[in-house]
Amino acid sequence: VSTGGVTDQILEAMTSPVAVVTSRSDGNLNGMTAAWMCQVSYSPVMIAVSIAPERYTHELIIAGKVFAVNLLSEDQAHLGRHFGFGTGRGNDRFSGIDHNACETGAPILNDCYGYIDCKLVSTFNAGDHTLFIGEVLKISFDERKRPLIFNTKDFF
Ligand SMILES: Cc1cc2nc3c(=O)[nH]c(=O)nc-3n(C[C@H](O)[C@H](O)[C@H](O)COP(=O)(O)O)c2cc1C
C-alpha cells in the first residue's frame, strides 16, 4: 500500500492528539513532537508511541527506559512545530521553555493540556518506526484546557 492521496485522507480519520514525547538518560534530556500514539491496555494502563529510529528521542528512550507524553493544548501548535523539526541532538530544545520532572525524570512541559509519565515495558519493530509501550505511572491534566488534535495543515 502506498500512501498519498486517498490513503492519507483515510488515515487522517484515525485522529490523534499532538504531544511532545520526552525522555532522559543520565543527564541528557530531549523531547520531540509525536502524533502516532494510543492507549493499548486498561489494567495496568499502558500506552504506545511510535518513534522512528533516527530520532534522538528514540536513543534516549532505549537508554533511559522512560518517557513522558506531554499532550499539547489547542493553543500550543507552536510548541508542536518547535519540537517537530530538526533534532535536539546537540541542541537544547528546552531553552526558554518552562519544564520540570515527575516520577521518571522525563521532562514535563508546564502549561500543557496534560501529561502521561511512563516506564518503558516493551519495544516492537514496526516498519520504519519502533513501537514503545509504556506503563503509566502518573497522569495529570488541566480540565480547563482542550487538547490539540492533529491536523496536517497545522504543521505541513
Ligand atoms: C505534527 C508532527 C507529528 C510528528 N509525529 C511523529 C511521530 O509520531 N513519530 C516520529 O517518529 N516522528 C514524528 N514527528 C517528527 C519528529 O517530531 C521530528 O523528527 C523531531 O524533530 C525529532 O527530534 P529528535 O531527533 O530530537 O528526537 C512529528 C512531527 C510533527 C511536526
The ligand as a Tripos MOL2 file, in Angstrom:
@<TRIPOS>MOLECULE
LIG
   31    33     1     0     0
SMALL
NO_CHARGES

@<TRIPOS>ATOM
      1 C1          2.9150   17.1970   13.9940 C.3       1 LIG1
      2 C2          4.1040   16.2660   13.9820 C.ar      1 LIG1
      3 C3          3.9310   14.9380   14.3570 C.ar      1 LIG1
      4 C4          5.0260   14.0530   14.3800 C.ar      1 LIG1
      5 N1          4.8220   12.7610   14.7670 N.ar      1 LIG1
      6 C5          5.8740   11.9090   14.8250 C.ar      1 LIG1
      7 C6          5.6890   10.5730   15.3070 C.ar      1 LIG1
      8 O1          4.5770   10.1670   15.7050 O.2       1 LIG1
      9 N2          6.7750    9.7620   15.3310 N.ar      1 LIG1
     10 C7          8.0140   10.1680   14.9100 C.ar      1 LIG1
     11 O2          8.9700    9.3790   14.9550 O.2       1 LIG1
     12 N3          8.2290   11.4570   14.4810 N.ar      1 LIG1
     13 C8          7.1870   12.3330   14.4500 C.ar      1 LIG1
     14 N4          7.3930   13.6310   14.0510 N.ar      1 LIG1
     15 C9          8.7590   14.0690   13.6660 C.3       1 LIG1
     16 C10         9.6380   14.4210   14.8850 C.3       1 LIG1
     17 O3          8.9240   15.2290   15.8290 O.3       1 LIG1
     18 C11        10.8810   15.1960   14.4250 C.3       1 LIG1
     19 O4         11.6110   14.4410   13.5040 O.3       1 LIG1
     20 C12        11.7590   15.6370   15.5800 C.3       1 LIG1
     21 O5         12.4620   16.8020   15.1990 O.3       1 LIG1
     22 C13        12.7520   14.5630   16.0600 C.3       1 LIG1
     23 O6         13.5400   15.1420   17.0920 O.3       1 LIG1
     24 P1         14.7470   14.3800   17.8220 P.3       1 LIG1
     25 O7         15.7080   13.8990   16.7720 O.co2     1 LIG1
     26 O8         15.3480   15.4500   18.6990 O.co2     1 LIG1
     27 O9         14.1710   13.2560   18.6310 O.co2     1 LIG1
     28 C14         6.3190   14.5190   14.0140 C.ar      1 LIG1
     29 C15         6.4940   15.8780   13.6480 C.ar      1 LIG1
     30 C16         5.4030   16.7370   13.6270 C.ar      1 LIG1
     31 C17         5.6080   18.1840   13.2420 C.3       1 LIG1
@<TRIPOS>BOND
     1     1     2 1
     2     2     3 ar
     3     2    30 ar
     4     3     4 ar
     5     4     5 ar
     6     4    28 ar
     7     5     6 ar
     8     6     7 ar
     9     6    13 1
    10     7     8 2
    11     7     9 ar
    12     9    10 ar
    13    10    11 2
    14    10    12 ar
    15    12    13 ar
    16    13    14 ar
    17    14    15 1
    18    14    28 ar
    19    15    16 1
    20    16    17 1
    21    16    18 1
    22    18    19 1
    23    18    20 1
    24    20    21 1
    25    20    22 1
    26    22    23 1
    27    23    24 1
    28    24    25 2
    29    24    26 1
    30    24    27 1
    31    28    29 ar
    32    29    30 ar
    33    30    31 1
@<TRIPOS>SUBSTRUCTURE
     1 LIG1         1 GROUP 0 **** ****
